[in-house]
Amino acid sequence: MTSSSAELRAPSRPWQVGAWIAVVVVLGGQFLYAMTQGGLDFTVYRAGAATIFGNDGITKDLYDLHLIPLTETSFLPFTYPPFAALLFLPFAFLPVKVGTAIMVIFSIAVAWWFAAIIYDYVNHRGYKIPLQDKLGRTTTIALLAALICLSGPWRRGLGLVQINPLIMLLILADLLRPATKVPRGLLIGIAAGIKLTPLAFGLVLLMRKDIKGLVTLAASFAGTILVGVLLLPHQAAEFWFDAISDPSRVGNINYLDNISIQGWLMHIGLTGPVLKIVMYVLILALIVGVAAVIPSLDKRGMKLSIVSLNAFVMLSISPISWSHHNTWFPLIIAAICVDAVPWLFWRKDPERTIALVLAWVAAIGLYISPMWIGIALYGSSQYLDYISTFPLVASAIPIICLFVFFWMWIIEAWRNRNVDDSRVRPELV
């Protein structure tokens, strides 16, 4: 991303035509793949909803471990709160293909909105996205949306027809909207009612001393629990007192696609008590570190950096965060480019070099996807639960690099929390 000092130019029609061809090919291809080969996770959401009224002849309980058969010996269970099943209830009355198409189109629309947020933020911070002068705003956003959907997390998420774009939409909308009549926290609480991990975003409200927002988050989350208890009392009791703590429901924590702290620590060989000690130390340190720098970032108007840091906390502290859960990845890269590096790593010294190398390795590796890296080095997509050591470790390198970069970011942000940026780098204010 380059400085915005150049004069505005009229967009170039040939560049625009080429960009739109790329957009149609990418998004059309992903839609076609999801409709013909993908949609595995959506079938789980739909099946969970179908258990409520027995649609499609489903007689299994919502939290039956064998809800969706994959092979003769493997199955997929529904792992979300009862509120999520109720949310997907309309899809139980629609044909699978129609529901899949709706979800994919919705996810692409979220990616488009996400691209617009990134475009506006980058320009607001005084930078430009490469080629934006040749493409114009609308075409640049469209091409950004296509690039987002091609990234590792979004590419796999769209193929599985995942729920994560909805989660991200609710969280971002809550944190970026004006908190006027309706306090912040409402939509985050609803997102947590679908999937518990968004509760981590209460950290932003806490460090902003937004007590009303925290109360609203707690109330809306409690409301989703109450809805589940009232409408699905048996299933609610089973989830909150049994399924939520059943490790057999979430899969192999050491699977190569797990980018959580626990996941990559296991990838590099830590086990037993040592794993637990290191994991809890890193989790606690990350939470405290991010909490400490949020006020400084907030003071400088670095809103998307705050969201990026908190999203990284959410992904890191969960026992399992598959790489396709990281729909925040494009936002993280944008925040690194226009906030972290220009503010903290602008001096040409070894620290800048290390930071840039870490950021590039993380960006390229996560864009490709840890799973693709592991499969390429392993030479097979079969029996990945038993993958050999080298490809398992190699697949973890990008997320480890991002973790180290985030720590450099946190440490430097803390050191510079009281620095008058206008005296050091006037263009930052």
N, C-alpha and C positions, 0 to 999 in steps of 0.2 A: 504494500500500500504506500502510495507516494504522497508528497505534500500537495496541498490544494492551491498552491500559489499560481499555477498556470491559468491563463484566461479560459473561460468557457468557450467551447467550440460547438458548432452544429454537429449532431450525430452523423456518422457515415452510413449511408444506406446499405452498401455491400456488407459492412461489418454487422449491421443489424440483421440482415437476411441470413447471413451465416450463423449468427447466434441463435436465431429462432429455429433454424433447421436443427441445430444441436439440441435445443430445448425439446422440440417435438420428438426427436429420436430417443433421447434419454428418458423423458417422462413417459412417452408412449411405450417404450420397451419395458420399463418397469411395471407399468400398468398391465401390459400383456403377460409378463412373467407372473405377476401376482394372481392373475385370473386363471392361468393355465397350470402353473407349477407350484405356486406358493399358497399362503393363507393358513398355514398350520396352526399358528397361535390363535387366529380368529376362530377357527373351528372349536378351540377350547373355550373361548369366551361365549360363543354361541351355544355350545353344548351345556355349559354351566347355566345359562339362562333357560335353556330348554328343559332342564330338570324341574323347574318350578311348576310347569303345567304339563309336563310329559310330552312336549312337542317332539315330532319325528319318532314317536314310540320309545323315547328314552325313559327308562325306569330306574336308572341309577340315582343315588343320592348326590347332591352338589359336591360333596367332598370325598366321594368315592375315589380311591387311588387309581382305579382302572377306568376312569371316565372316558378317555380317548385312547383306543389301541393304536400303537405304532407298528409293532410286530407281534409275534406270538408271545413274546416274553417282556415287552416294554410298553409302557403306557404313559399318558400325560394326565395329571390331575388338574383341577381348578384350584389355584393358590391364592385367590383374592378374597377380600371380605364379601359378605352377602350383598352389600350395597352395590358392588360391581356387577354381580349377576342380575340384580334388578335393573341396573342401568342398561344392560345389554338385552333386556327382555324383548324390546321391539324386534330385534334381529331374529329371535326365535320363531317369529311369525313370517319371516321373509325367506325366500330361497337362499341357499348358501352363496351362490354367485352374485346375487343382487346385494346381499350384505357385504360381501368382499369388495365389490365395486364401490359401494358407498364409503367404506373405510379407507380404501386406497385413495379415492378422490379427496376425501377429507384430509388425509395425511399429506398429500401433495399441496393442498391449499394451506395447511399449517406451515409447510416448508417455504411456501411463497411468502407468507406473512413474516416468517422468521427472516427470510432474505431481505425484506423491506426494512425490518428493524435494524439489521446489521448495516444495510446501506445508509440509512439515516443517521445511525450512531457514528459510523466512520466519518461521514461528511461533517457531522456536528463537531467531532473532535478535531477537525481541521485537516483531514486526510482524504484521499481519493482511492477508490477501488480501481485496480488496473483496467484500462480500456473503457472506463465509464464515460469519458468524453466522446469516444467513438460510438458508443452504444446508446447513450441516453439513459435516463433513470429507469424507465419501464423495462427496457431490454436488458439492462444490467441486472435488475432484480430477477428477471426471468432466468437469465443464465446462472445467477447465483443460486436460485432455487434448484436448478438442474444439477449444479455442482454439489449442493447440499445432499440431494437425493442420491448422488453417486458415491458419497462418502461411506466408509465402512459401516458406521452405525445406522445410517438411514437406508443404505442399500439392503442390508440384511433385515432391518425392521420392516421395510416395505414388502420384502419377499415373504416374511412371516405374517404380515398384516398385524403389526403390533399395536398396543395401546399407548405406547410412550408419547407419540405426538399430542394426544389428548391431554396427558398429564402435563407436558411442557406448556401447552397452550394455557391451561388453567393457572399454572404458577406464574408464567411471564405476564399474563394479562393482569393478575392480581398485583404483582410487584411494580409494574410499569404504569398502571392507570392512576389517575388522581384519586386520592383517598378523601372524597368529599362526604356525601351522605352515607355511603356504605364503606365501613372501615376495611382496610386491607386484612387479609387472613381468611376471608370468606371462601374464595376460590381455592386457596391452598388447602383449607380444611376439607373441601369436597374432593380435591385430588387425593388427599390422604385417605379418604373413605374408599377410594377406588384401589389405591395401592399405598401402603403405609409409608413408604420412604419419603414422600414430600413433607412429612412432619419436620424433616431436617431444616426446611426453610424457615421454620420459626426462629432460627438463629439470626436471620436478617432483622426480623421484627424486634427481637430481644436487644440486639446491639444498637438499634435505632431508638430504643426506649419507647417503642410503640406498644404500650400496654393494651390499648384498645384493640390493636391488631392481633395481639396474642390471645386476648379473650375471645375475639371473633373467630380466630382459627380454631381454638379449642371447642367453641360452641358449635361451629359448623361441622367439625369432625365428629363431635358427640352426636350431632343430629343424624349423620350418616349411619352411625352405630345404632341409634334408636330406630331409624327406618328399617334397618335389617332385623332388629329384634322384634319389632311389631309385625312385620310382614313375613319374615322367615325365622320364627323363634327357634325351631329345632336346628336349622342350619347355622344360625348365629351362635348358639351355644356350642355347637361342634367346632366352629372356626375359632372362637375366642378362647375356648378351654382345651382344645386339642390340636387342631390342624395347624394353627399359627406357630406352634413350637415343634412340629414334626419334621425333622431334618430330611426324611426320606422323600418329602414332597418337592424339594427345591433342586434336587439333582446333585451332581458331583462338583463339590466346591473347587477341586483341583482341575476341573475341565479348562482347557487352554483358552477359552473365550471369557473366563471370569477375570475382570479387571479391578476387582475390589482389592483392598489392602490384603485381606486374608488370602484372596486368590493368588496374587502375584508372589506373596511370601511363600506359599506352598509350591508355586511353580519353580522357585529357585532352591527348593529343597528343605525349607524349614518345616518341622513337625513337632508334635507333642507340646510339652510345657514351654519350650523356647519359642515356638510359634505363637502361643497365646500371649506370652509376656511381650514380645516384640510388637505383635499386632495391637494390643491394647495401649501400649506406649505411643505408637504411631497414630492411632485413632485419637487418643486424648490430645496429643500434641497438635494434630491437624485442626481439631475443633477449636482449641484455645488460640492457635495461631491465626486462623481465619477470623475468629471473633475479635481478636485484638486489632486487626487492620481494617475491619469494616467501617468504623467511624472515620478513619483517615480517607478512605476511598469515597465515602459518602460526601465528605466535605469538598472533595475535588470533582464531584459530579460524575464519577466513574461507575454509573449504575450497572452497566453490563459486566464490569469486572466483579462487582459484588455478587451478582447472580452466578457468574462463572465459578467463582471461588466456592460459593455455597453449593452449587451443583456438584462440584468435585468432591466436596465433603460428603454429600448424599451418596454418591457413587462409591466412594472409598470405604465408608463405614459399614455398608450393608454386607452381610456375609457373601452374597452373590450379586454381582452386577455384570450381566452379560454385556459384551461390547455394544450390542444394539440398544441397550438401555441409555447409552451416552448420546442421546439426540442433541445434547448441549454442545457437542464437539465443535461445530462451526462457530458458535458464540465464543467458546473458549479461545479459539485461534484468533478471532477478530479482536478480542480483548487483549490478548498478548501483543498483537501487532500495533494497536493504536493507543493502548494504555500502559501496559507493563514495560515493554521495551523502550518506548520514547521517554517515559518518566524515570525509569530506574536503571536502564542498561544502555544509556546513550553514549557514555564515555568509551573510547576505544581502548579497552584494557582487557586483560585475561578474563575477568568476570563476565564481560559482555560476550566474549567469544564462547565461553562455556555455556552461557545462557542461550545463545543463538543455536549452538549445536544441539543442546537438549531439546529446544523447541522444534527444530527442524526434524530431528529423529522422531519425536513424539507425533508431530503433525503428519509426516509421511507414513509412519507405521500405523497409526490409528486410522488414517484415511484408507489405507489398503485393507486393514482389519487384522487383528491378532489371529483370528481363525484362519484367514487366507495365508498368512505368513507361516503358521504352524503346519497347515496342510501341504503347502509348497515344499517345505523342508522335510516333512515326514514322508511325502510321496504318496499319500493316500488320504481319503476322507472317511475311511472306515475305521472303526474301533478307536476313536479319538480319546476315549476314556483311558486308554492304555498307551498313549503316545510316548515316544522315547524322550529322554531328557533334553537333548540339544534343541529340537524344535519347540519343546514346551518352554524352555528358558528364553529362546529367541523371540517367541511370541509375546513374552512379558516385557521385553526391552522398551518398547514405545511407552507403555503406561508407567514404567519405572522412571523413564526420562521425564515424563510429564510431572510425576510426583516430585522429583528433585527440582525441576524448574519451578513448580509451585512453591516449594520451600524457599528457593532463592527469592522469589517474588514476595513472599510473606516477610522474610527477614529484611529485605531492602525497603519494603513499604513501611515496616515498623521503624527502621532507622530514619526514614525520611518523613515520618508522620508530622513533625512540627516544622519542616523546612518550608520557607517561603519560596514556592516554585517560581514566582514572578522574578525573583532576583537571580535564580539559577538558569531557568529556561523560560523566558517570557512567553514563548508560543504555546505553552501548556495552559495558560490561564486566559 
